[in-house]
């Protein structure tokens, strides 16, 4: 095995020095490993979830129940990723912790669904390492992101995550 010092350190996708437990709105994108289409299909500009996609919706909505100072805004599950707006009200839990919990729970439920219901298998991990985030800085920007999320299925074939 190569000496670990030969490997460059991974650059964090988080904004240096920013407290991701601070109050505010965050636009999140979480991608399936290898961009596999596991959660349904887009037809006629609408997302049609399969049972795995419905499970992801259920777990996403559980975030607000698990973390009382977190509200969820607009979100959409796509064939190979999720876009969502997370609103943190108090500094008791960080965004990374929330997303980590979501990934663990959905991975475990997906494995159960594969075994019990024949959901398509994935190799390695269900989700890509980390997640993409954007700190929402204004109401105008929040409304623009809500529109993007709502219209994401209609833009599927032009999406950078389309494959």
FENCOR-V666054 format. One record per backbone hydrogen bond with DSSP energy under -0.5 kcal/mol. CO is the residue of the C=O (numbers start at 1). NH is the residue of the N-H. Records with the same first field share a line. If there is no record, write none. Layout:
# FENCOR-V666054
CO = NH + NH
This chain:
# FENCOR-V666054
3 = 6
4 = 7
15 = 18
18 = 20
19 = 22
20 = 95
24 = 88
25 = 136
26 = 28 + 86
27 = 134
28 = 84
29 = 132
30 = 82
31 = 128
32 = 35
33 = 36
36 = 38
39 = 50
41 = 43 + 48
43 = 46
46 = 43
47 = 49
48 = 41
50 = 54
51 = 55
52 = 56
53 = 57
54 = 58
55 = 59
56 = 60
57 = 61
58 = 62
59 = 63
60 = 63
61 = 64 + 65
62 = 66
63 = 67
66 = 68
67 = 70
69 = 89 + 90
71 = 87
74 = 85
76 = 78 + 83
79 = 38 + 39
80 = 32
81 = 78
82 = 30
83 = 76
84 = 28 + 86
85 = 73
86 = 26 + 88
87 = 71 + 89
88 = 24
90 = 92 + 93
94 = 98
95 = 99
96 = 100
97 = 101
98 = 102
99 = 103
100 = 104
101 = 105
102 = 106
103 = 107
104 = 108
105 = 109
106 = 110
107 = 111
108 = 112
109 = 113
110 = 114
111 = 115
112 = 116
113 = 117 + 119
114 = 118
123 = 125
126 = 33
132 = 29
134 = 27 + 136
136 = 25
138 = 142
139 = 143
140 = 144
141 = 145
142 = 146
143 = 147
144 = 148
145 = 149
146 = 150
147 = 151
148 = 152
149 = 152
151 = 154 + 155
152 = 155
153 = 156
155 = 158 + 159
156 = 159
159 = 162
